[in-house]
Each structure stands twice: as structure tokens, then as C-alpha cells.
Amino acid sequence: MTKYENKTQSDIPFAPTVIELSPVPTIELAFSNLSHLPGCLLLESAKQLNNSNNQPLGRYSFLMADPFETVIEPVGSKRAFDRLKDLMGKYTCDPIPDLPPMQGGLAGLFSYDFNRSIEKISPPKHDEFELPAVVVGAYDTVVAWDHELNQAWIISQGFPETEPAARKHHADTRGKYFQTLLELGGLPSSSRFANAKCEPKVELSGSFDVTGPPGLQSNFSAEGYIQAVQKCIDYIHAGDVFQINLTQRLIFPANCTGVELYSRLRGCNPATFGGFFDLSLMKDDLGCPTADAQIISASPERFFSVREGLVETRPIKGTRRRTGRPMVDIQAREELVASEKDRAENTMIVDLMRNDLSRVCLDDSISVTQHCELEEYQSVLHLVSAVEGKLRPDCDMVDLLQAVFPGGSITGAPKVRSMEIISTLEPTARGAYCGALGYLGFNGNADLNILIRTITSSGGWWQIPVGGGIVSQSNPAQEHEETWTKAAGMLRAVTQNTAPNNR
């Protein structure tokens, strides 16, 4: 049984509809065929690798669309957690053995600014795009891939029906509907062509031209960002914090659809926890406005996962650029692994995540299973740690989300004071960036990323925020350069059909 007590469903056993897909469809084609549907959400592991314990990361990918219910909440709303708990209590299912872990559930976006629903954080000076804090769909049908076995399935739960016969009929109908879309293709709609090249519709606040292709701008000048880093260091020396994550927002005029941009990004910067989410056709029964926006992510960072009550979080701290030149990259690896500054930065966030997990996990269950291990991605090298804990019987996945959001690796430590400082130093709202994209399954499984290496397409613009952790040993000019290292893969994608980037 799941931890959510089900008061509305019959005790009669129910078998979801499971359709094995043969031949296995490519993710590119399946995504294209479903991208016209409202709430199209792809959680993709375009890059698979093993962790330091030789356990696979990025084994599964999931595609879903057309949710039967939605939760859309504006920044500052206090209703989101209650609404999520209500849905998780109403719709439950037992895990189906030997299938990928997402088999129906709540999935979508928790923007960074959802922090203002949890803590009393002042708003930033500017929020031109006004993205909601939460946009989540309840998905009854999922297309799931197991990359290790090279297999794929449609899993259909039949929700929102709860009476067994009606639920089974609905599950069969929805399963066959998605199978037809995968085989024959979807019908194009305005959603597919949303955010194509057009005149930007949103006026930017305080933007600066930066080195790169014509049209690329930032919310900081180079000198302004370096001065902001120095202010972070001053806060650290004054004893306010130990670490602050500071971000600059790069922005570029859109020159293709969000679907096309995601295809570019996954090709030139494949990631373990990537994804695409179309918010533009989402509707909420409570009348909350959504946004004409799409989230396009190549994130390498897991926020948290849950399997049989075991929670894992994988914070990233420590970055070096990969050049493709073997001797230079070997030196970068050795330098990163030996860096006291980067290891200290990582260890601070490990301690923060241990503290966050202690709010909802059994005291004696929390352990560090990986510390400052090197992981390699297309453009960068990272130091990655992992912390695990066993969820307490009186806590559920929504409690976990509330206890740990947002991830410490993108705020700093202590978390609340760092977020307060971020709100004064960063001139614009982060929106989706540094929030989370992923799922809370009706079967008790969960997996969410942290939205770094993420582009938000909205209002004719592509927002490309990049940042890094500032500690007392930080060099402001080097921290500024590190943001460009992290931007490299995304800039390759956004400038694919434009003048080359000069950085």
C-alpha cells in the first residue's frame, strides 16, 4: 500500500492498462507526435552514466500530456501544498513491478519563486515575465522508456475515474489513444508553433549588451556582476552567510519554436535530468492564469528522488570547463578534484541538505553516500555528492518538497538568509531557473531535477540564467567567467542558426 490513505477508491483489485511498444519509438518522434497536446511534459535522460557506486543515472525517460486536472498557483500563494496533498490522497496506485517508476502522478514545474510560499522572502525588483510559482498536471497516462533494457511502454491508470469498471474502460481508451498518436502522429496546433521567431513582446528591465551574438543581453553588466560577487563576499566576511549562489540572466530573442530549441539543446548538451514542459495551453479550474511559456532544460542535477521511501538528493558544487583537448581536460579534472575551495563549497551544501532531510527523514537514516565525486558532461566537469535518508512514516512526498525546496545548491547556506540576499542583489526574478521539474507519482515514487542549464521561452525571448556559488575564497572575475562556462552548451543551442558566439 502507498502512504496515502485512499478514501474514494474501491478495494477491488485494479490492473492498469500497459501496452509494450514494439518497435521502441524514438523519443524525438514520440515527443514530436505529442507536443501539440496541452501540458506536454518530457522528462528525458538524454545522457546516461553511472554514479561512483556504479549505479545507473538517467536510466528512464517519461513523456506525458493532456492532464486530467491541474494545479496552477501564483507566486506567494499558500494553497499549493494543500491542493497537492488533496490530489495525492485522492488518486493512488500500487507500483507495477519491473516497469519504470513513473506510472502516473503529479508532474510539472515548481519555479524558484515558489520559495515565497514557504519563507518570507522579499520580491526582486523586476518580474517582467510573471511565471506562476507552480504549474502541475495530474497525468493518468505515461509513455515510459527503460534505456538499459531498450524497452518502452504506455501505462494508463484510468484516472480520474475511480469505480473499477469505469476506470478500466477509461484506461483502455486513453492507452489506445496515445498509441494511435505515437503511431500516426499528432495534429498540429498553435501550441506547437508557440514562441517561434517573432518580435519580443516583453520590455526588459535594465538590460546590458554582452559579448556574443547580436541581440544577446544580460541583466548585469560585466562590472556589475563582479561588484555583486564582491558584495556576496562582504556578506560572508560579515558573518551573514557561508555561501551565496549568484546568478546573471542572459536573454536572447527567440528564433524558432520551443520544441525545436529543445531538440537543438538535447543534441549539443545532452543531460541526465533534462526536460521540456509546455505551459501555454494549461488551464486551472480555480481560474489561476498560466503563462505563455515553455521550459527547456538540460539539467545534470537531481533535486530529489524517492523509491520505496528512500530519499536521495544529489547536489552539484564545483565546475570546470571541458575543452575537448585531452591534456587540458586532464589538468582541469585534477585541478577540480584537488580544489579546497570547490570541495568546501560542496561540503557546505551537503551539510545543508542533511539538515533539510532531517525534517522529514528518520534521524538515524541520513547518510552521505557520495562526496565530491567527479562527473563529466558535454561542456563541463562537476563535483557531485549524494545524501540519502528514509522518509518518516508520518511524512509524505509533499512534506518532503516543502522541507527541502528550493535546493540548497542554488541558494547558499544558511538557506533563508542566502535567499534574502539574492533577492536584493539579483535585479530580476529567476522564474523557472533554480526551481524544479519532475514528478510525484501516485505509486509513491518521485524524481525532480534542479532547473540549472535551463532556458525559459516566453514573450518572444529566451531567458538563459547562469550562476555559481560564492564563498570567502571566491575571485569575482573568475566567478563571472564561470557563468559563461556554464552557458556554453545553451548558447550553442540558441545560436545554432545565427552568428557564432565569440566567447
MORABEL-V770766 format. One record per backbone hydrogen bond with DSSP energy under -0.5 kcal/mol. CO is the residue of the C=O (numbers start at 1). NH is the residue of the N-H. If there is no record, write none. Layout:
# MORABEL-V770766
co = <CO;CO>
nh = <NH;NH>
This chain:
# MORABEL-V770766
co = <3;5;14;16;17;18;19;20;26;27;28;29;30;31;34;37;38;40;41;42;42;43;44;44;49;51;55;57;59;61;62;63;64;69;71;73;73;74;79;80;81;82;83;84;85;86;87;90;95;96;101;104;104;105;106;107;108;109;110;111;112;113;114;115;115;119;126;133;134;135;136;137;137;138;138;138;139;140;142;142;143;144;145;145;146;146;151;152;153;153;154;154;155;156;158;162;163;164;165;166;167;168;169;170;171;172;173;174;175;176;177;178;179;180;181;189;189;191;193;194;204;208;213;216;217;218;221;222;223;224;225;226;227;228;229;230;231;232;233;234;235;235;236;243;244;244;246;248;248;249;250;251;252;254;257;258;259;260;261;262;263;264;265;270;271;271;271;273;274;275;276;277;277;278;279;284;291;292;293;293;294;294;295;296;297;299;300;301;302;304;305;306;307;309;309;310;311;312;313;315;318;320;324;325;326;327;328;329;330;331;332;333;334;335;336;339;340;341;342;343;344;345;346;347;348;349;350;351;352;353;354;356;357;357;360;362;362;363;367;367;370;373;375;379;380;381;382;382;383;384;386;386;387;388;389;389;390;392;396;397;398;399;400;401;407;408;408;411;413;413;414;415;416;417;418;419;420;421;421;422;425;427;430;431;431;432;435;436;437;438;439;440;441;442;445;446;447;448;448;450;451;453;455;455;456;456;457;458;459;459;460;461;461;462;463;464;466;468;470;471;474;475;476;477;478;479;480;481;482;483;484;485;487;488;489;490;491;493;495>
nh = <5;7;16;18;156;20;154;22;30;31;32;33;34;35;37;40;66;278;64;44;276;62;46;274;57;54;51;49;147;145;43;143;41;138;136;133;134;77;83;84;85;86;87;88;89;90;91;92;97;99;103;103;442;139;440;137;438;135;436;114;115;116;117;118;119;121;429;111;73;109;71;107;139;68;69;140;105;157;144;155;63;153;61;147;150;151;146;21;144;155;19;156;142;17;161;10;167;168;169;170;171;172;173;174;175;176;177;178;179;180;181;182;183;184;185;192;193;194;196;258;206;218;216;210;251;208;225;226;227;228;229;230;231;232;233;234;235;236;237;238;240;241;239;413;246;470;468;250;466;219;464;217;462;198;261;262;263;264;265;266;267;268;269;378;46;47;274;299;44;297;42;279;295;39;282;287;293;459;279;280;296;457;277;455;275;273;302;450;314;448;312;446;310;311;391;307;389;305;387;385;383;381;326;329;330;331;332;333;334;335;336;337;338;339;339;343;344;345;346;347;348;349;350;351;352;353;354;355;356;357;358;359;360;361;392;365;366;366;369;388;386;384;382;322;377;320;375;384;317;373;369;370;313;367;311;391;362;395;400;401;402;403;404;405;410;411;412;245;242;243;418;419;420;421;422;423;424;424;425;426;427;126;433;112;113;435;451;110;449;108;447;106;444;93;441;306;439;303;304;452;434;298;296;457;458;463;294;461;201;202;254;458;463;252;456;250;248;246;244;474;476;479;480;481;482;483;484;485;486;487;488;488;491;492;493;494;495;496;498>
